[in-house]
Amino acid sequence: MTTIIETVYGNKPQEQIEFLTIKCPHKVLQLVAYNGDNGYIKLFTYQDFFNFYCLGNNYNSNDITLNEYNDDETFEDFIKKTFFIK
């Protein structure tokens, strides 16, 4: 289950940042979804988002298309494969 904690609109036109909590059995994950209006969403841990957005340092992110992000089932499968199954 994914819950949007907060949505923030950035300094650039169409820039949107969503702070997410994702709950799967026995684990909770907090992520940041960054939409820079290029058709893709960057998913970050909080620390990686801070490195990317605030510090301009090295960061890790996982890109997903906007259509995949907006489709609940596809997004859930992506999260499971990317963050929970290693």
PDB file with one MODEL, atoms N, CA, C and O in Angstrom:
MODEL        1
ATOM      1  N   MET A   1       0.831  -1.171   0.000  1.00  0.00           N
ATOM      2  CA  MET A   1       0.000   0.000   0.000  1.00  0.00           C
ATOM      3  C   MET A   1       0.883   1.245   0.000  1.00  0.00           C
ATOM      4  O   MET A   1       1.820   1.347   0.792  1.00  0.00           O
ATOM      5  N   THR A   2       0.586   2.178  -0.878  1.00  0.00           N
ATOM      6  CA  THR A   2       1.348   3.410  -1.001  1.00  0.00           C
ATOM      7  C   THR A   2       0.514   4.572  -0.486  1.00  0.00           C
ATOM      8  O   THR A   2      -0.656   4.717  -0.840  1.00  0.00           O
ATOM      9  N   THR A   3       1.128   5.397   0.352  1.00  0.00           N
ATOM     10  CA  THR A   3       0.470   6.587   0.879  1.00  0.00           C
ATOM     11  C   THR A   3       1.310   7.804   0.516  1.00  0.00           C
ATOM     12  O   THR A   3       2.521   7.819   0.735  1.00  0.00           O
ATOM     13  N   ILE A   4       0.669   8.812  -0.035  1.00  0.00           N
ATOM     14  CA  ILE A   4       1.360  10.069  -0.313  1.00  0.00           C
ATOM     15  C   ILE A   4       1.298  10.904   0.957  1.00  0.00           C
ATOM     16  O   ILE A   4       0.219  11.288   1.408  1.00  0.00           O
ATOM     17  N   ILE A   5       2.462  11.179   1.525  1.00  0.00           N
ATOM     18  CA  ILE A   5       2.545  11.953   2.753  1.00  0.00           C
ATOM     19  C   ILE A   5       2.390  13.439   2.457  1.00  0.00           C
ATOM     20  O   ILE A   5       1.676  14.154   3.160  1.00  0.00           O
ATOM     21  N   GLU A   6       3.063  13.891   1.415  1.00  0.00           N
ATOM     22  CA  GLU A   6       3.052  15.325   1.072  1.00  0.00           C
ATOM     23  C   GLU A   6       3.390  15.483  -0.399  1.00  0.00           C
ATOM     24  O   GLU A   6       4.200  14.731  -0.941  1.00  0.00           O
ATOM     25  N   THR A   7       2.777  16.454  -1.037  1.00  0.00           N
ATOM     26  CA  THR A   7       3.121  16.834  -2.398  1.00  0.00           C
ATOM     27  C   THR A   7       3.621  18.275  -2.372  1.00  0.00           C
ATOM     28  O   THR A   7       2.964  19.163  -1.828  1.00  0.00           O
ATOM     29  N   VAL A   8       4.780  18.490  -2.960  1.00  0.00           N
ATOM     30  CA  VAL A   8       5.399  19.813  -2.988  1.00  0.00           C
ATOM     31  C   VAL A   8       5.638  20.172  -4.447  1.00  0.00           C
ATOM     32  O   VAL A   8       6.092  19.344  -5.237  1.00  0.00           O
ATOM     33  N   TYR A   9       5.329  21.406  -4.792  1.00  0.00           N
ATOM     34  CA  TYR A   9       5.582  21.880  -6.146  1.00  0.00           C
ATOM     35  C   TYR A   9       6.878  22.665  -6.136  1.00  0.00           C
ATOM     36  O   TYR A   9       7.070  23.548  -5.300  1.00  0.00           O
ATOM     37  N   GLY A  10       7.768  22.344  -7.065  1.00  0.00           N
ATOM     38  CA  GLY A  10       9.110  22.904  -7.081  1.00  0.00           C
ATOM     39  C   GLY A  10       9.192  24.292  -7.670  1.00  0.00           C
ATOM     40  O   GLY A  10       8.179  24.931  -7.954  1.00  0.00           O
ATOM     41  N   ASN A  11      10.412  24.742  -7.847  1.00  0.00           N
ATOM     42  CA  ASN A  11      10.686  26.078  -8.361  1.00  0.00           C
ATOM     43  C   ASN A  11      10.508  26.177  -9.871  1.00  0.00           C
ATOM     44  O   ASN A  11      10.266  27.261 -10.402  1.00  0.00           O
ATOM     45  N   LYS A  12      10.627  25.058 -10.555  1.00  0.00           N
ATOM     46  CA  LYS A  12      10.506  25.049 -12.011  1.00  0.00           C
ATOM     47  C   LYS A  12       9.067  24.727 -12.392  1.00  0.00           C
ATOM     48  O   LYS A  12       8.367  24.053 -11.635  1.00  0.00           O
ATOM     49  N   PRO A  13       8.609  25.200 -13.561  1.00  0.00           N
ATOM     50  CA  PRO A  13       7.254  24.856 -14.000  1.00  0.00           C
ATOM     51  C   PRO A  13       7.093  23.337 -14.126  1.00  0.00           C
ATOM     52  O   PRO A  13       7.992  22.650 -14.612  1.00  0.00           O
ATOM     53  N   GLN A  14       5.975  22.836 -13.697  1.00  0.00           N
ATOM     54  CA  GLN A  14       5.615  21.413 -13.783  1.00  0.00           C
ATOM     55  C   GLN A  14       6.445  20.507 -12.887  1.00  0.00           C
ATOM     56  O   GLN A  14       6.301  19.288 -12.974  1.00  0.00           O
ATOM     57  N   GLU A  15       7.297  21.039 -12.039  1.00  0.00           N
ATOM     58  CA  GLU A  15       8.103  20.222 -11.135  1.00  0.00           C
ATOM     59  C   GLU A  15       7.254  19.853  -9.923  1.00  0.00           C
ATOM     60  O   GLU A  15       6.665  20.718  -9.275  1.00  0.00           O
ATOM     61  N   GLN A  16       7.201  18.559  -9.629  1.00  0.00           N
ATOM     62  CA  GLN A  16       6.388  18.069  -8.516  1.00  0.00           C
ATOM     63  C   GLN A  16       7.166  17.008  -7.754  1.00  0.00           C
ATOM     64  O   GLN A  16       7.815  16.149  -8.351  1.00  0.00           O
ATOM     65  N   ILE A  17       7.095  17.077  -6.436  1.00  0.00           N
ATOM     66  CA  ILE A  17       7.810  16.145  -5.565  1.00  0.00           C
ATOM     67  C   ILE A  17       6.799  15.528  -4.613  1.00  0.00           C
ATOM     68  O   ILE A  17       6.066  16.243  -3.930  1.00  0.00           O
ATOM     69  N   GLU A  18       6.759  14.202  -4.567  1.00  0.00           N
ATOM     70  CA  GLU A  18       5.850  13.503  -3.655  1.00  0.00           C
ATOM     71  C   GLU A  18       6.663  12.674  -2.669  1.00  0.00           C
ATOM     72  O   GLU A  18       7.549  11.913  -3.057  1.00  0.00           O
ATOM     73  N   PHE A  19       6.352  12.834  -1.406  1.00  0.00           N
ATOM     74  CA  PHE A  19       6.967  12.048  -0.346  1.00  0.00           C
ATOM     75  C   PHE A  19       6.024  10.886  -0.058  1.00  0.00           C
ATOM     76  O   PHE A  19       4.860  11.090   0.286  1.00  0.00           O
ATOM     77  N   LEU A  20       6.535   9.668  -0.200  1.00  0.00           N
ATOM     78  CA  LEU A  20       5.715   8.454  -0.144  1.00  0.00           C
ATOM     79  C   LEU A  20       6.112   7.558   1.026  1.00  0.00           C
ATOM     80  O   LEU A  20       7.276   7.509   1.423  1.00  0.00           O
ATOM     81  N   THR A  21       5.132   6.859   1.562  1.00  0.00           N
ATOM     82  CA  THR A  21       5.366   5.749   2.476  1.00  0.00           C
ATOM     83  C   THR A  21       4.768   4.518   1.824  1.00  0.00           C
ATOM     84  O   THR A  21       3.599   4.515   1.439  1.00  0.00           O
ATOM     85  N   ILE A  22       5.569   3.477   1.701  1.00  0.00           N
ATOM     86  CA  ILE A  22       5.129   2.238   1.058  1.00  0.00           C
ATOM     87  C   ILE A  22       5.210   1.123   2.082  1.00  0.00           C
ATOM     88  O   ILE A  22       6.261   0.869   2.671  1.00  0.00           O
ATOM     89  N   LYS A  23       4.074   0.460   2.284  1.00  0.00           N
ATOM     90  CA  LYS A  23       4.001  -0.615   3.266  1.00  0.00           C
ATOM     91  C   LYS A  23       3.788  -1.940   2.556  1.00  0.00           C
ATOM     92  O   LYS A  23       2.841  -2.109   1.788  1.00  0.00           O
ATOM     93  N   CYS A  24       4.676  -2.864   2.825  1.00  0.00           N
ATOM     94  CA  CYS A  24       4.533  -4.249   2.399  1.00  0.00           C
ATOM     95  C   CYS A  24       4.600  -5.085   3.668  1.00  0.00           C
ATOM     96  O   CYS A  24       5.044  -4.593   4.705  1.00  0.00           O
ATOM     97  N   PRO A  25       4.172  -6.321   3.605  1.00  0.00           N
ATOM     98  CA  PRO A  25       4.236  -7.128   4.826  1.00  0.00           C
ATOM     99  C   PRO A  25       5.627  -7.104   5.453  1.00  0.00           C
ATOM    100  O   PRO A  25       6.624  -7.411   4.800  1.00  0.00           O
ATOM    101  N   HIS A  26       5.672  -6.739   6.709  1.00  0.00           N
ATOM    102  CA  HIS A  26       6.889  -6.765   7.529  1.00  0.00           C
ATOM    103  C   HIS A  26       7.920  -5.698   7.171  1.00  0.00           C
ATOM    104  O   HIS A  26       9.051  -5.763   7.654  1.00  0.00           O
ATOM    105  N   LYS A  27       7.563  -4.712   6.332  1.00  0.00           N
ATOM    106  CA  LYS A  27       8.534  -3.690   5.978  1.00  0.00           C
ATOM    107  C   LYS A  27       7.828  -2.401   5.564  1.00  0.00           C
ATOM    108  O   LYS A  27       6.780  -2.427   4.918  1.00  0.00           O
ATOM    109  N   VAL A  28       8.426  -1.271   5.952  1.00  0.00           N
ATOM    110  CA  VAL A  28       7.935   0.044   5.541  1.00  0.00           C
ATOM    111  C   VAL A  28       9.089   0.771   4.868  1.00  0.00           C
ATOM    112  O   VAL A  28      10.213   0.763   5.369  1.00  0.00           O
ATOM    113  N   LEU A  29       8.809   1.395   3.737  1.00  0.00           N
ATOM    114  CA  LEU A  29       9.825   2.090   2.960  1.00  0.00           C
ATOM    115  C   LEU A  29       9.356   3.516   2.711  1.00  0.00           C
ATOM    116  O   LEU A  29       8.198   3.743   2.361  1.00  0.00           O
ATOM    117  N   GLN A  30      10.251   4.470   2.892  1.00  0.00           N
ATOM    118  CA  GLN A  30       9.927   5.867   2.598  1.00  0.00           C
ATOM    119  C   GLN A  30      10.739   6.305   1.394  1.00  0.00           C
ATOM    120  O   GLN A  30      11.965   6.191   1.375  1.00  0.00           O
ATOM    121  N   LEU A  31      10.031   6.809   0.384  1.00  0.00           N
ATOM    122  CA  LEU A  31      10.665   7.225  -0.857  1.00  0.00           C
ATOM    123  C   LEU A  31      10.210   8.625  -1.246  1.00  0.00           C
ATOM    124  O   LEU A  31       9.233   9.156  -0.719  1.00  0.00           O
ATOM    125  N   VAL A  32      10.945   9.198  -2.177  1.00  0.00           N
ATOM    126  CA  VAL A  32      10.579  10.483  -2.768  1.00  0.00           C
ATOM    127  C   VAL A  32      10.431  10.261  -4.267  1.00  0.00           C
ATOM    128  O   VAL A  32      11.316   9.693  -4.907  1.00  0.00           O
ATOM    129  N   ALA A  33       9.305  10.714  -4.827  1.00  0.00           N
ATOM    130  CA  ALA A  33       9.066  10.638  -6.267  1.00  0.00           C
ATOM    131  C   ALA A  33       9.210  12.043  -6.837  1.00  0.00           C
ATOM    132  O   ALA A  33       8.490  12.962  -6.444  1.00  0.00           O
ATOM    133  N   TYR A  34      10.147  12.198  -7.767  1.00  0.00           N
ATOM    134  CA  TYR A  34      10.425  13.504  -8.364  1.00  0.00           C
ATOM    135  C   TYR A  34       9.971  13.503  -9.816  1.00  0.00           C
ATOM    136  O   TYR A  34      10.430  12.690 -10.618  1.00  0.00           O
ATOM    137  N   ASN A  35       9.066  14.417 -10.149  1.00  0.00           N
ATOM    138  CA  ASN A  35       8.583  14.573 -11.517  1.00  0.00           C
ATOM    139  C   ASN A  35       9.112  15.887 -12.059  1.00  0.00           C
ATOM    140  O   ASN A  35       8.661  16.957 -11.649  1.00  0.00           O
ATOM    141  N   GLY A  36      10.058  15.817 -12.969  1.00  0.00           N
ATOM    142  CA  GLY A  36      10.640  17.003 -13.584  1.00  0.00           C
ATOM    143  C   GLY A  36       9.986  17.351 -14.905  1.00  0.00           C
ATOM    144  O   GLY A  36      10.519  18.157 -15.668  1.00  0.00           O
ATOM    145  N   ASP A  37       8.830  16.750 -15.188  1.00  0.00           N
ATOM    146  CA  ASP A  37       8.052  16.994 -16.403  1.00  0.00           C
ATOM    147  C   ASP A  37       8.772  16.551 -17.670  1.00  0.00           C
ATOM    148  O   ASP A  37       8.743  17.248 -18.684  1.00  0.00           O
ATOM    149  N   ASN A  38       9.420  15.384 -17.608  1.00  0.00           N
ATOM    150  CA  ASN A  38      10.045  14.840 -18.816  1.00  0.00           C
ATOM    151  C   ASN A  38       9.454  13.474 -19.174  1.00  0.00           C
ATOM    152  O   ASN A  38       9.993  12.758 -20.018  1.00  0.00           O
ATOM    153  N   GLY A  39       8.339  13.120 -18.523  1.00  0.00           N
ATOM    154  CA  GLY A  39       7.696  11.841 -18.795  1.00  0.00           C
ATOM    155  C   GLY A  39       8.175  10.716 -17.903  1.00  0.00           C
ATOM    156  O   GLY A  39       7.659   9.601 -17.978  1.00  0.00           O
ATOM    157  N   TYR A  40       9.166  10.996 -17.051  1.00  0.00           N
ATOM    158  CA  TYR A  40       9.696   9.991 -16.139  1.00  0.00           C
ATOM    159  C   TYR A  40       9.642  10.500 -14.703  1.00  0.00           C
ATOM    160  O   TYR A  40       9.717  11.701 -14.443  1.00  0.00           O
ATOM    161  N   ILE A  41       9.514   9.571 -13.802  1.00  0.00           N
ATOM    162  CA  ILE A  41       9.554   9.851 -12.365  1.00  0.00           C
ATOM    163  C   ILE A  41      10.835   9.245 -11.830  1.00  0.00           C
ATOM    164  O   ILE A  41      11.148   8.090 -12.116  1.00  0.00           O
ATOM    165  N   LYS A  42      11.572  10.013 -11.062  1.00  0.00           N
ATOM    166  CA  LYS A  42      12.758   9.502 -10.371  1.00  0.00           C
ATOM    167  C   LYS A  42      12.333   9.128  -8.963  1.00  0.00           C
ATOM    168  O   LYS A  42      11.732   9.937  -8.257  1.00  0.00           O
ATOM    169  N   LEU A  43      12.641   7.906  -8.551  1.00  0.00           N
ATOM    170  CA  LEU A  43      12.356   7.454  -7.185  1.00  0.00           C
ATOM    171  C   LEU A  43      13.653   7.413  -6.399  1.00  0.00           C
ATOM    172  O   LEU A  43      14.637   6.816  -6.835  1.00  0.00           O
ATOM    173  N   PHE A  44      13.649   8.053  -5.235  1.00  0.00           N
ATOM    174  CA  PHE A  44      14.825   8.173  -4.387  1.00  0.00           C
ATOM    175  C   PHE A  44      14.508   7.727  -2.964  1.00  0.00           C
ATOM    176  O   PHE A  44      13.353   7.744  -2.538  1.00  0.00           O
ATOM    177  N   THR A  45      15.540   7.332  -2.242  1.00  0.00           N
ATOM    178  CA  THR A  45      15.438   7.321  -0.787  1.00  0.00           C
ATOM    179  C   THR A  45      15.512   8.791  -0.367  1.00  0.00           C
ATOM    180  O   THR A  45      15.880   9.648  -1.170  1.00  0.00           O
ATOM    181  N   TYR A  46      15.167   9.081   0.877  1.00  0.00           N
ATOM    182  CA  TYR A  46      15.216  10.473   1.340  1.00  0.00           C
ATOM    183  C   TYR A  46      16.630  11.044   1.219  1.00  0.00           C
ATOM    184  O   TYR A  46      16.799  12.178   0.772  1.00  0.00           O
ATOM    185  N   GLN A  47      17.639  10.276   1.610  1.00  0.00           N
ATOM    186  CA  GLN A  47      19.016  10.764   1.569  1.00  0.00           C
ATOM    187  C   GLN A  47      19.466  11.028   0.138  1.00  0.00           C
ATOM    188  O   GLN A  47      20.107  12.042  -0.134  1.00  0.00           O
ATOM    189  N   ASP A  48      19.135  10.125  -0.772  1.00  0.00           N
ATOM    190  CA  ASP A  48      19.523  10.325  -2.169  1.00  0.00           C
ATOM    191  C   ASP A  48      18.806  11.527  -2.783  1.00  0.00           C
ATOM    192  O   ASP A  48      19.380  12.248  -3.599  1.00  0.00           O
ATOM    193  N   PHE A  49      17.553  11.739  -2.389  1.00  0.00           N
ATOM    194  CA  PHE A  49      16.844  12.920  -2.881  1.00  0.00           C
ATOM    195  C   PHE A  49      17.523  14.200  -2.391  1.00  0.00           C
ATOM    196  O   PHE A  49      17.688  15.147  -3.160  1.00  0.00           O
ATOM    197  N   PHE A  50      17.910  14.231  -1.138  1.00  0.00           N
ATOM    198  CA  PHE A  50      18.605  15.392  -0.576  1.00  0.00           C
ATOM    199  C   PHE A  50      19.918  15.638  -1.328  1.00  0.00           C
ATOM    200  O   PHE A  50      20.260  16.778  -1.641  1.00  0.00           O
ATOM    201  N   ASN A  51      20.640  14.558  -1.609  1.00  0.00           N
ATOM    202  CA  ASN A  51      21.883  14.685  -2.375  1.00  0.00           C
ATOM    203  C   ASN A  51      21.626  15.249  -3.777  1.00  0.00           C
ATOM    204  O   ASN A  51      22.380  16.101  -4.247  1.00  0.00           O
ATOM    205  N   PHE A  52      20.580  14.786  -4.437  1.00  0.00           N
ATOM    206  CA  PHE A  52      20.230  15.213  -5.790  1.00  0.00           C
ATOM    207  C   PHE A  52      19.725  16.661  -5.812  1.00  0.00           C
ATOM    208  O   PHE A  52      20.234  17.492  -6.564  1.00  0.00           O
ATOM    209  N   TYR A  53      18.732  16.946  -4.990  1.00  0.00           N
ATOM    210  CA  TYR A  53      17.995  18.207  -5.096  1.00  0.00           C
ATOM    211  C   TYR A  53      18.672  19.361  -4.364  1.00  0.00           C
ATOM    212  O   TYR A  53      18.663  20.493  -4.848  1.00  0.00           O
ATOM    213  N   CYS A  54      19.248  19.086  -3.224  1.00  0.00           N
ATOM    214  CA  CYS A  54      19.786  20.163  -2.381  1.00  0.00           C
ATOM    215  C   CYS A  54      21.298  20.331  -2.499  1.00  0.00           C
ATOM    216  O   CYS A  54      21.799  21.456  -2.524  1.00  0.00           O
ATOM    217  N   LEU A  55      22.018  19.229  -2.572  1.00  0.00           N
ATOM    218  CA  LEU A  55      23.464  19.295  -2.525  1.00  0.00           C
ATOM    219  C   LEU A  55      24.147  19.167  -3.882  1.00  0.00           C
ATOM    220  O   LEU A  55      25.292  19.588  -4.044  1.00  0.00           O
ATOM    221  N   GLY A  56      23.447  18.585  -4.859  1.00  0.00           N
ATOM    222  CA  GLY A  56      24.065  18.350  -6.156  1.00  0.00           C
ATOM    223  C   GLY A  56      25.151  17.286  -6.097  1.00  0.00           C
ATOM    224  O   GLY A  56      26.043  17.261  -6.945  1.00  0.00           O
ATOM    225  N   ASN A  57      25.081  16.407  -5.102  1.00  0.00           N
ATOM    226  CA  ASN A  57      26.069  15.333  -4.928  1.00  0.00           C
ATOM    227  C   ASN A  57      25.641  14.089  -5.690  1.00  0.00           C
ATOM    228  O   ASN A  57      24.575  14.057  -6.304  1.00  0.00           O
ATOM    229  N   ASN A  58      26.482  13.069  -5.643  1.00  0.00           N
ATOM    230  CA  ASN A  58      26.143  11.777  -6.238  1.00  0.00           C
ATOM    231  C   ASN A  58      24.903  11.212  -5.563  1.00  0.00           C
ATOM    232  O   ASN A  58      24.689  11.403  -4.366  1.00  0.00           O
ATOM    233  N   TYR A  59      24.091  10.515  -6.348  1.00  0.00           N
ATOM    234  CA  TYR A  59      22.851   9.950  -5.823  1.00  0.00           C
ATOM    235  C   TYR A  59      22.485   8.705  -6.621  1.00  0.00           C
ATOM    236  O   TYR A  59      22.984   8.480  -7.724  1.00  0.00           O
ATOM    237  N   ASN A  60      21.610   7.912  -6.041  1.00  0.00           N
ATOM    238  CA  ASN A  60      21.025   6.757  -6.722  1.00  0.00           C
ATOM    239  C   ASN A  60      19.541   7.023  -6.900  1.00  0.00           C
ATOM    240  O   ASN A  60      18.884   7.528  -5.989  1.00  0.00           O
ATOM    241  N   SER A  61      19.016   6.690  -8.057  1.00  0.00           N
ATOM    242  CA  SER A  61      17.583   6.803  -8.286  1.00  0.00           C
ATOM    243  C   SER A  61      17.153   5.699  -9.228  1.00  0.00           C
ATOM    244  O   SER A  61      17.971   5.090  -9.919  1.00  0.00           O
ATOM    245  N   ASN A  62      15.874   5.457  -9.241  1.00  0.00           N
ATOM    246  CA  ASN A  62      15.285   4.483 -10.161  1.00  0.00           C
ATOM    247  C   ASN A  62      14.224   5.218 -10.958  1.00  0.00           C
ATOM    248  O   ASN A  62      13.332   5.840 -10.381  1.00  0.00           O
ATOM    249  N   ASP A  63      14.314   5.151 -12.281  1.00  0.00           N
ATOM    250  CA  ASP A  63      13.373   5.858 -13.138  1.00  0.00           C
ATOM    251  C   ASP A  63      12.230   4.941 -13.548  1.00  0.00           C
ATOM    252  O   ASP A  63      12.416   3.755 -13.818  1.00  0.00           O
ATOM    253  N   ILE A  64      11.051   5.531 -13.583  1.00  0.00           N
ATOM    254  CA  ILE A  64       9.843   4.839 -14.005  1.00  0.00           C
ATOM    255  C   ILE A  64       9.051   5.824 -14.860  1.00  0.00           C
ATOM    256  O   ILE A  64       9.082   7.027 -14.601  1.00  0.00           O
ATOM    257  N   THR A  65       8.348   5.336 -15.867  1.00  0.00           N
ATOM    258  CA  THR A  65       7.569   6.253 -16.701  1.00  0.00           C
ATOM    259  C   THR A  65       6.391   6.794 -15.896  1.00  0.00           C
ATOM    260  O   THR A  65       5.957   6.188 -14.916  1.00  0.00           O
ATOM    261  N   LEU A  66       5.890   7.929 -16.325  1.00  0.00           N
ATOM    262  CA  LEU A  66       4.747   8.540 -15.664  1.00  0.00           C
ATOM    263  C   LEU A  66       3.532   7.616 -15.734  1.00  0.00           C
ATOM    264  O   LEU A  66       2.773   7.523 -14.770  1.00  0.00           O
ATOM    265  N   ASN A  67       3.340   6.937 -16.856  1.00  0.00           N
ATOM    266  CA  ASN A  67       2.220   6.004 -16.990  1.00  0.00           C
ATOM    267  C   ASN A  67       2.344   4.834 -16.012  1.00  0.00           C
ATOM    268  O   ASN A  67       1.352   4.420 -15.412  1.00  0.00           O
ATOM    269  N   GLU A  68       3.551   4.302 -15.852  1.00  0.00           N
ATOM    270  CA  GLU A  68       3.764   3.208 -14.899  1.00  0.00           C
ATOM    271  C   GLU A  68       3.546   3.683 -13.467  1.00  0.00           C
ATOM    272  O   GLU A  68       2.981   2.963 -12.644  1.00  0.00           O
ATOM    273  N   TYR A  69       3.995   4.890 -13.181  1.00  0.00           N
ATOM    274  CA  TYR A  69       3.834   5.456 -11.842  1.00  0.00           C
ATOM    275  C   TYR A  69       2.359   5.643 -11.486  1.00  0.00           C
ATOM    276  O   TYR A  69       1.955   5.424 -10.344  1.00  0.00           O
ATOM    277  N   ASN A  70       1.567   6.044 -12.463  1.00  0.00           N
ATOM    278  CA  ASN A  70       0.143   6.305 -12.222  1.00  0.00           C
ATOM    279  C   ASN A  70      -0.713   5.047 -12.222  1.00  0.00           C
ATOM    280  O   ASN A  70      -1.868   5.099 -11.799  1.00  0.00           O
ATOM    281  N   ASP A  71      -0.182   3.919 -12.682  1.00  0.00           N
ATOM    282  CA  ASP A  71      -0.911   2.649 -12.672  1.00  0.00           C
ATOM    283  C   ASP A  71      -0.555   1.912 -11.382  1.00  0.00           C
ATOM    284  O   ASP A  71       0.582   1.475 -11.202  1.00  0.00           O
ATOM    285  N   ASP A  72      -1.523   1.780 -10.496  1.00  0.00           N
ATOM    286  CA  ASP A  72      -1.275   1.224  -9.154  1.00  0.00           C
ATOM    287  C   ASP A  72      -0.623  -0.156  -9.179  1.00  0.00           C
ATOM    288  O   ASP A  72       0.345  -0.394  -8.456  1.00  0.00           O
ATOM    289  N   GLU A  73      -1.134  -1.048  -9.988  1.00  0.00           N
ATOM    290  CA  GLU A  73      -0.610  -2.411 -10.031  1.00  0.00           C
ATOM    291  C   GLU A  73       0.814  -2.450 -10.591  1.00  0.00           C
ATOM    292  O   GLU A  73       1.675  -3.143 -10.048  1.00  0.00           O
ATOM    293  N   THR A  74       1.060  -1.720 -11.659  1.00  0.00           N
ATOM    294  CA  THR A  74       2.392  -1.666 -12.263  1.00  0.00           C
ATOM    295  C   THR A  74       3.390  -1.032 -11.301  1.00  0.00           C
ATOM    296  O   THR A  74       4.516  -1.512 -11.166  1.00  0.00           O
ATOM    297  N   PHE A  75       2.982   0.043 -10.634  1.00  0.00           N
ATOM    298  CA  PHE A  75       3.854   0.711  -9.676  1.00  0.00           C
ATOM    299  C   PHE A  75       4.195  -0.216  -8.510  1.00  0.00           C
ATOM    300  O   PHE A  75       5.345  -0.276  -8.075  1.00  0.00           O
ATOM    301  N   GLU A  76       3.205  -0.931  -8.014  1.00  0.00           N
ATOM    302  CA  GLU A  76       3.439  -1.873  -6.917  1.00  0.00           C
ATOM    303  C   GLU A  76       4.429  -2.963  -7.328  1.00  0.00           C
ATOM    304  O   GLU A  76       5.324  -3.307  -6.556  1.00  0.00           O
ATOM    305  N   ASP A  77       4.277  -3.505  -8.528  1.00  0.00           N
ATOM    306  CA  ASP A  77       5.219  -4.519  -9.028  1.00  0.00           C
ATOM    307  C   ASP A  77       6.628  -3.944  -9.151  1.00  0.00           C
ATOM    308  O   ASP A  77       7.599  -4.609  -8.789  1.00  0.00           O
ATOM    309  N   PHE A  78       6.749  -2.720  -9.656  1.00  0.00           N
ATOM    310  CA  PHE A  78       8.046  -2.064  -9.797  1.00  0.00           C
ATOM    311  C   PHE A  78       8.709  -1.894  -8.428  1.00  0.00           C
ATOM    312  O   PHE A  78       9.900  -2.172  -8.285  1.00  0.00           O
ATOM    313  N   ILE A  79       7.970  -1.450  -7.438  1.00  0.00           N
ATOM    314  CA  ILE A  79       8.502  -1.251  -6.085  1.00  0.00           C
ATOM    315  C   ILE A  79       8.967  -2.575  -5.496  1.00  0.00           C
ATOM    316  O   ILE A  79      10.053  -2.651  -4.921  1.00  0.00           O
ATOM    317  N   LYS A  80       8.159  -3.611  -5.635  1.00  0.00           N
ATOM    318  CA  LYS A  80       8.542  -4.922  -5.094  1.00  0.00           C
ATOM    319  C   LYS A  80       9.840  -5.418  -5.727  1.00  0.00           C
ATOM    320  O   LYS A  80      10.744  -5.866  -5.021  1.00  0.00           O
ATOM    321  N   LYS A  81       9.934  -5.340  -7.047  1.00  0.00           N
ATOM    322  CA  LYS A  81      11.125  -5.833  -7.750  1.00  0.00           C
ATOM    323  C   LYS A  81      12.362  -4.977  -7.463  1.00  0.00           C
ATOM    324  O   LYS A  81      13.470  -5.502  -7.365  1.00  0.00           O
ATOM    325  N   THR A  82      12.178  -3.680  -7.331  1.00  0.00           N
ATOM    326  CA  THR A  82      13.299  -2.764  -7.201  1.00  0.00           C
ATOM    327  C   THR A  82      13.803  -2.631  -5.771  1.00  0.00           C
ATOM    328  O   THR A  82      15.011  -2.565  -5.543  1.00  0.00           O
ATOM    329  N   PHE A  83      12.890  -2.592  -4.808  1.00  0.00           N
ATOM    330  CA  PHE A  83      13.282  -2.279  -3.439  1.00  0.00           C
ATOM    331  C   PHE A  83      13.158  -3.438  -2.446  1.00  0.00           C
ATOM    332  O   PHE A  83      13.836  -3.448  -1.420  1.00  0.00           O
ATOM    333  N   PHE A  84      12.306  -4.402  -2.742  1.00  0.00           N
ATOM    334  CA  PHE A  84      12.066  -5.465  -1.760  1.00  0.00           C
ATOM    335  C   PHE A  84      12.680  -6.799  -2.129  1.00  0.00           C
ATOM    336  O   PHE A  84      13.020  -7.578  -1.238  1.00  0.00           O
ATOM    337  N   ILE A  85      12.834  -7.087  -3.404  1.00  0.00           N
ATOM    338  CA  ILE A  85      13.414  -8.360  -3.840  1.00  0.00           C
ATOM    339  C   ILE A  85      14.828  -8.091  -4.331  1.00  0.00           C
ATOM    340  O   ILE A  85      15.021  -7.482  -5.383  1.00  0.00           O
ATOM    341  N   LYS A  86      15.787  -8.532  -3.591  1.00  0.00           N
ATOM    342  CA  LYS A  86      17.193  -8.291  -3.963  1.00  0.00           C
ATOM    343  C   LYS A  86      17.966  -9.569  -3.954  1.00  0.00           C
ATOM    344  O   LYS A  86      19.163  -9.569  -4.239  1.00  0.00           O
TER     345      LYS A  86
ENDMDL
END
